[in-house]
Structures are given as C-alpha cells and as structure tokens.
Amino acid sequence: AGLGRTLRIVSAPEAGIRAGAMWWKMLIDRAAARHPGIVETALLDCGESPGRTMEAIRAGVRDLAFRGGEALAVPLAQMADSAGATLWRTLPDAIDLDREKDAAEACRAVLSDDSGTDEGPAFRN
C-alpha cells in the first residue's frame, strides 16, 4: 500500500461460473475498504456463460470477462455499459499466485519493480 501503485486483480478462470458474482463482489469490496485506492480493476471471469455474466452485472461487478460468442457479447456489452461496468473479451496477462512458490515474495518483486508504466500489475487469485 505504501508503494504508490494500484493493482489489477483477475479472478481464476471461470470463477464467475463456479462461485457466482456475490462472493467476488464481497471480496473486492472488503479489499477496497481495507486498502482504499489500491484496487484499480477487479476482473471477474464469467467464461462463456451469458447467465453468469448478467448475474455479475446485476450484482454490481464493474469489470467482468465474457469469452463466449460475439452474438451474445454485443448485448452483454450494452447491458454492462448501461450499468457502468466494462465487459472484457479476453483476460489480461496476470501473475498466477497459485503457481508461485512464494506468493508474498512474487508480489513484493512485482510491486517494487518501477518499470515506468502507469498501469498497475495484475494478479490472478
């Protein structure tokens, strides 16, 4: 929090399908309340499920990924836009903390790297 950087948090693949949107919203809301100004983007992956994507929009998730067909993506993007949310079509590159031998050290290394970019690092939970 003292590094002056923001974070992009990316859910596990298809987490929106497996766990739904409410747990993600609660997790991100809690993180934002505990560390104000740190979470730049919190992207929930809804895979190819239009139903879970609509659920996430209605739950107030602001960044969500739908990787299904374009015919469904267009109305979902319009729905997201109307709700003040952003529909992503692909997942960004992210550090997968489950695959790191020492997740805390991986976070420290990335957060202390000042590559000159304004974009915060992305972590997959």
Summary of the structure (lengths in Angstrom):
residues: 125
radius of gyration: 14.8
end to end distance: 17.9
largest distance: 43.8
contacts: 347
relative contact order: 0.21
helix: 43%
strand: 18%
